[in-house]
Amino acid sequence: MNGVEADVTRRRRELVLLSALLAWCLALVGARTVHTDTDYFLFLVWNLFLACVPLMMSRLLRAAHQRKAPDIAQLMLAVVWLLFLPNAPYLLTDLVHLQQGSPILYWYDLSMLLSCAGTGLLLGYLSLFDVHKVFEERFGSRSGWTVAIVALLLCGYGIYLGRVMRWNSWDVIANPRGLFGNIADFLFNPTAHIRIYVLSGIISAGLLLGYAILHSMTWVRGRHAKD
């Protein structure tokens, strides 16, 4: 089996596993909705969809890169990918809704939220692997890591914007003035937002450590497969 065939096989296996994970999460949400006759946790379905968008964009970007599409097309895909990337790890913060659930269903709700959070994080990391690889192949290893680090730093702030400030990716179009005004205040008045910098930094550091570990494991496995 050559490299192209192996990559296709790996991606098919990955798609099956991701589909199984998403189906599991949706089944948990659906069962709870039916059992309790409440739609409180249906927001998880939308959040899971948003978490899939970065991976869709990264796969399109990688395909465009392999087919040598115009740079402007690849740049637009990368921008849309970055815009939606925080939606994937954002699912980790949905654990705050655990306190809103029924005490009787506490462990069920915890399992459901953890399943969705883990799936979202995995989707985000897989999309970052794609973009990292594209930039690495085009500009070198240092560029790949620079993009990965910057993206995860922005993710930390993006998660804050979503969870605390209640902004979302669509506001770039729906309310750009309000969103960018908020971001500008954050950038130009750092001393007034020290807590935000600290919180965003902690989130970004955790995401970066997780990504570095997974990237290292993937690299080691790839090396063993070649030997």
C-alpha positions in Angstrom: 0.0 0.0 0.0 1.5 3.3 -1.1 1.4 6.6 0.8 -1.7 7.9 -0.9 -3.7 4.8 -0.4 -2.6 4.6 3.2 -3.7 8.2 3.7 -7.1 7.5 2.1 -7.6 4.4 4.3 -6.7 6.4 7.4 -9.1 9.2 6.6 -11.9 6.7 5.9 -11.3 5.0 9.3 -11.1 8.4 10.9 -14.4 9.4 9.4 -16.1 6.3 10.6 -14.8 6.8 14.2 -15.8 10.5 14.2 -19.3 9.6 12.9 -19.6 7.0 15.7 -18.6 9.6 18.3 -21.1 12.2 16.9 -23.8 9.6 16.8 -23.1 8.6 20.4 -23.3 12.2 21.5 -26.6 12.8 19.6 -28.1 9.6 21.0 -27.3 10.7 24.5 -28.8 14.1 24.0 -31.8 12.6 22.2 -32.4 10.0 24.9 -32.3 12.7 27.6 -34.7 15.0 25.7 -37.2 12.2 25.3 -36.9 10.9 28.8 -37.2 14.3 30.5 -39.5 15.9 28.0 -37.3 19.0 28.0 -35.2 20.5 25.2 -32.8 22.2 27.6 -29.7 20.3 26.3 -30.6 20.5 22.6 -28.1 23.4 22.3 -25.4 20.6 22.3 -26.5 19.5 18.9 -25.9 23.0 17.5 -22.6 23.3 19.3 -21.5 19.9 17.9 -22.4 21.1 14.4 -20.3 24.3 14.9 -17.4 22.1 16.2 -17.5 20.2 12.9 -17.1 23.3 10.8 -13.4 23.8 11.4 -12.7 20.2 10.3 -14.7 20.7 7.2 -12.8 23.9 6.4 -9.4 22.3 7.1 -10.2 19.3 4.9 -11.1 21.7 2.1 -7.9 23.6 2.7 -5.8 20.5 2.6 -7.5 19.4 -0.7 -7.0 22.9 -2.1 -3.4 22.7 -1.1 -2.8 19.3 -2.7 -4.5 20.5 -5.9 -2.5 23.7 -5.9 -5.5 25.9 -5.9 -5.0 29.7 -6.0 -3.4 31.2 -2.9 -6.4 33.5 -2.4 -8.7 30.5 -2.2 -6.5 28.8 0.3 -6.2 32.0 2.3 -10.0 32.4 2.5 -10.4 28.8 3.6 -7.8 29.3 6.3 -9.5 32.5 7.6 -12.9 30.8 7.8 -11.2 27.8 9.6 -9.6 30.1 12.1 -12.9 32.0 12.7 -14.7 28.8 13.6 -11.9 26.9 15.3 -12.8 28.2 18.9 -16.2 26.5 18.5 -14.6 23.1 18.8 -12.9 23.4 22.2 -15.7 25.7 23.3 -17.7 22.5 24.0 -15.4 22.0 27.1 -17.1 25.0 28.7 -20.5 23.5 28.3 -19.7 21.6 31.5 -21.0 24.7 33.3 -24.5 23.5 32.4 -24.1 20.4 34.6 -25.4 22.5 37.6 -28.6 23.2 35.7 -29.5 19.5 35.3 -31.5 17.3 37.6 -29.7 15.8 40.6 -31.2 12.4 39.7 -29.6 12.6 36.2 -26.3 14.0 37.4 -24.0 11.1 36.3 -25.9 10.8 33.0 -25.6 14.5 32.3 -21.9 14.4 33.2 -21.3 11.5 30.8 -23.2 13.3 28.1 -21.4 16.6 28.5 -18.0 14.9 28.7 -18.7 13.0 25.6 -19.6 16.1 23.7 -16.7 18.1 25.1 -14.2 15.3 24.2 -15.7 15.1 20.7 -15.4 18.8 20.2 -11.8 18.9 21.4 -10.9 16.1 19.1 -12.6 17.7 16.1 -10.6 20.9 16.8 -7.3 19.1 17.2 -7.8 17.1 14.0 -8.6 20.3 12.0 -5.4 21.9 13.5 -3.4 18.9 12.4 -4.6 19.5 8.8 -3.7 23.2 8.8 -0.4 22.6 10.6 0.5 20.1 7.9 -0.4 22.5 5.1 1.7 25.3 6.4 4.5 22.9 7.2 4.6 21.6 3.7 4.5 25.1 2.2 6.7 27.1 4.5 8.5 24.7 6.8 8.2 23.2 10.2 8.7 26.5 12.1 5.8 28.1 10.2 3.5 25.1 10.9 4.1 25.4 14.6 3.8 29.2 14.6 0.3 28.8 13.0 -0.7 26.2 15.5 0.5 28.2 18.5 -1.1 31.4 17.3 -4.4 29.6 16.5 -4.6 28.1 20.0 -3.7 31.4 21.6 -6.6 33.0 19.7 -8.8 30.0 20.7 -8.3 30.9 24.4 -9.6 34.4 23.8 -12.3 33.2 21.4 -13.7 30.8 24.0 -13.8 33.7 26.5 -15.7 35.8 23.9 -18.2 33.0 23.5 -18.7 31.8 27.0 -18.5 35.1 29.0 -19.2 37.9 26.4 -21.7 35.7 24.5 -20.3 36.6 21.1 -20.2 33.9 18.4 -18.6 33.4 15.0 -21.6 34.6 13.1 -21.3 38.1 14.7 -18.4 38.8 12.3 -21.1 39.3 9.8 -24.2 40.0 12.0 -22.6 42.6 14.4 -19.0 43.3 13.3 -18.9 46.7 14.9 -19.8 45.5 18.3 -17.6 42.4 18.1 -14.5 44.2 16.9 -15.1 47.1 19.2 -15.0 44.7 22.1 -11.8 43.1 20.7 -10.2 46.6 20.2 -10.9 47.5 23.8 -9.2 44.3 24.9 -6.1 45.0 22.8 -5.7 48.7 23.5 -6.5 48.6 27.2 -4.6 45.6 28.5 -4.3 46.9 32.0 -8.0 47.0 32.3 -8.4 43.4 31.3 -5.7 41.6 33.1 -8.1 38.9 34.3 -9.2 38.2 30.7 -5.6 37.8 29.6 -4.9 35.4 32.5 -8.0 33.4 31.8 -7.5 33.2 28.1 -3.8 32.3 28.6 -4.7 29.4 30.9 -7.2 28.0 28.4 -4.7 28.5 25.6 -1.9 26.8 27.5 -4.0 23.8 28.3 -5.1 23.5 24.6 -1.5 23.9 23.5 -0.1 21.2 25.8 -2.8 18.8 24.7 -2.1 19.5 21.1 1.7 19.1 21.5 1.3 15.7 23.2 -1.1 14.4 20.5 1.2 15.8 17.7 4.2 14.1 19.3 2.4 10.8 19.6 1.3 11.0 16.0 4.8 11.8 14.8 6.3 8.9 16.8 3.6 6.5 15.4 4.4 7.8 11.9 8.1 7.2 12.3 7.5 3.7 13.5 5.3 3.0 10.6 8.1 4.0 8.2 10.8 1.9 9.9 
